[in-house]
Amino acid sequence: MTLLAVEDLGVTLGGRPLLAALSFSVAPGEVLGLVGESGSGKSLSALALAGLLPDGARATGSVRLEGEELIGAAEPALCRVRGRGIGIVFQEPATALNPLLTIGAQVAETARVHGGYSVAAARGRAAATLERVGLPAAAVSAERYPHELSGGQRQRVAIALAVALAPRLLIADEPTTALDVTTQAQILALLAELAARERMALILISHDLAVVAGVAARIAILKDGRIVEQGPTRAVLQAPAHAYTRALVRDFTPRPAAPRPASGAAPLLEATGVVRDYRGPRRGFFGRAPVRRALDGVSVRVAPGERVGLVGESGSGKSTLVRALLGLERPEAGTVRIAGASLAGAAPGEARRLRRLVQVVFQDPYGSLNPRHRVGRIVAEPLGLLAGRPGAGERERRVAAALAAVGLAAADARRRPHEFSGGERQRIAIARALVVEPQLVILDEAVSALDASLRSQILELLLGLSAARGLAYLFVSHDLGVVRAVTDRTLVMQSGRIVEEGPTAEVLERPRHPYTRQLVAASPSLERALAAPGPRGTPS
Amino acid sequence: MSGAAPRHGLAPGTAFGAAVIALYALVALASLTPLFDAGLALDVGARLAPPSARHWFGTDPLGRDVFAMVAVGARTSLAVAVGAVLLGMLAGTPLGLAAAARGGLTDELLARANDLLFAFPALLLAVLLSAALGPGALTAVIAIGVFNVPVFARLVRGSARALMTRDFVLAARIAGRGPLAIAFVHLLPNLAGLLLVQAAIQLSLGIAAEAGLSYVGLGAQPPAPSWGRMLNDAQTLVGTAPWLAWFPGLALAIAVLALGLLGDGLARLLDPRAAARRGP
């Protein structure tokens, strides 16, 4: 039996085709995964199914929900379908909720407006719905406001809004991308459970093959607005027929880094007992400011040429540690030494010498490059750290060499950041870090914002650079697969402390600390998803 | 600039504002030449003449040409307002940058000083300054300019703090750039647009404030013509010679309106979201 039948769906915007020849179907209780990289048209297809296309976009073909044709349907009919037939959950729960209404009121409003419930009945419906999504009134009052909830709880409220009227079809567009891995695992479990228990069809849209593989019974791979391959998840991923699917599967199965002997050399970077407190706003005029300890006696060592991973969820203190290591923040206690010398209180010349040894690449390639500068100027910025300030010719030569090392052309120095794609921008950021020939590069979620194919290219580049130059890395990431692929040793951070430390393979395969175990279990992994007895959401 | 296509080029309001301000500036510059000297000469025989081909805006009780007076008044108005904006920007921007960069006590002290200034009535300060320095155009510049300082300081502090958390500023610090270099290379170029918009808004407020001060006799002193004093002088004659109030009043209203439109238009033009709609 088919609930949703999509045939030859196409979308054009101003005559330009964005989606073409999309055909698939979903049965009640079935989970279909729609996987694609950015720009593949996966979000657009969600909007097309719900009749929410942006102005100027035109849909062709056929989308039938329980036999009712939606393409070309009048707006009142579509509105009825959107309210009762199709529910949608988007990526960012913070923007999906009204900050001025309590969560109970928001869910009740949906029930009242689209479901025709009376005020009192809507309130009852809201309470029942919040309970369905794992927010029972006993634990989380319906009188709370969105800002009083965690990210995962907010996403549960967004799901409650979508399923309040028991839609036949739920579309979840990157529902867990903004969440931590443990929260992500919980939300995915909730979605799969809702689909199975309420016989609701679920279309799960994601860039993350591992996430989809863990939940979806069937999968469709989207590339450049077309489905290149679809079928049962296991069959498609174990024996991909299309070259693109094969590449995608390869990109999501990072090969573990080959073990390397530990170096006995003196540490390049050594932090001991670092404590960093943040003060909240003062309570009242004479009140004391509450103190939150972001780093609680953290010690880190990186030897020359060593590749060290630092994993943990948001709020664990990873970013604060990075800033303390770079000397951007002064810790309350503890020391940070680079090549045996402390940056704090160093004379300007000495500080430059030490800074030269440690450079950084940030996560967001759009925020880390000044949009007003040309690439040459951006890459050349750290050259002031070199002793005896190099002249113009020398600067140009070094910039060209750094650009060449990351696979860009010397002529790119004359272009501006906006002319480059995300992956190329990240290469520019790496070139900026390399231009002073540092010995350690701190990579702060440096590949997290990139699509899988770009991510594997950048990882390959980083491994090559490390091998060729004996470069050491401190690789900060929430993605255990990536850490596994790059690092020799891993530190696990929770609530401002290092809770586990050891060779990467050991930490990730035989975790000892409960938090590490939880992290490893929650991390989506393609291997594990395919090895599991059977994905959830299989139509019975 | 037909104004028919708001998506490309200037919106009609912005174009109008820019054109009017350009015209005012031109007239103010022209008043530096002897062009209007004849009009400003006393001619008691032609006193209180209504607008005509000879005297476009009519004449005042001393027979001076009102058009010439309004033109020269534009110079006074613009000079005082521009001076006040420059004072506010040149003092406020470094203060705002310092507050953003240093935080802590510096930030707190500057914030409280700003609050103090905001709470203080502007007219009172002007009276105080006049008593100390004597009334005049320079006094007006200082009195108005002092109140522009916190406006620019707050604007710069807020935006600079947001910019300083951006990764490219962190990257610059790691690249060993000092605070001054970061301010000039990374912060100010990214703040220039905002400063420009605020300058247009403060300019319009400054023109209105200058008129207010000279209306109560605390601005430019006679014989230098100014719109505020012309309005004051016209007060007792509104019944018999209404043009004495019309033209300086209109000149003032149009200047304030034009600058407001220009400020709005610039803000829209520089809004990154608007830029995204227009394409790179």
Contacts between the chains, C-beta under 8 A, distances in Angstrom:
chain1	res1	chain2	res2	distance
A	323	B	170	7.9
A	326	B	174	5.6
A	328	B	170	6.4
A	328	B	173	6.0
A	328	B	174	7.3
A	351	B	176	7.4
A	352	B	176	5.3
A	355	B	174	6.6
A	355	B	175	7.8
A	355	B	176	5.2
A	359	B	174	6.5
A	360	B	170	7.8
A	360	B	171	7.0
A	360	B	174	5.4
A	362	B	167	4.1
A	362	B	170	7.0
A	362	B	171	6.9
A	363	B	167	7.7
A	364	B	167	6.1
A	367	B	166	5.3
A	367	B	167	4.6
A	367	B	168	6.7
A	368	B	166	7.9
A	368	B	167	3.6
A	368	B	168	5.4
A	368	B	170	7.9
A	368	B	171	5.7
A	369	B	168	5.7
A	370	B	168	4.4
A	370	B	172	8.0
A	370	B	185	8.0
A	370	B	186	5.7
A	370	B	190	7.7
A	372	B	189	5.3
A	372	B	190	6.7
A	378	B	168	7.9
A	381	B	171	7.1
A	381	B	172	6.2
A	381	B	175	4.4
A	381	B	177	7.1
A	382	B	174	7.3
A	382	B	175	3.7
A	382	B	176	6.6
A	384	B	175	6.8
A	384	B	176	5.4
A	384	B	177	7.1
A	385	B	175	6.6
A	385	B	176	4.5
A	418	B	280	5.7
A	429	B	171	7.6
A	432	B	171	6.8
A	432	B	175	7.6
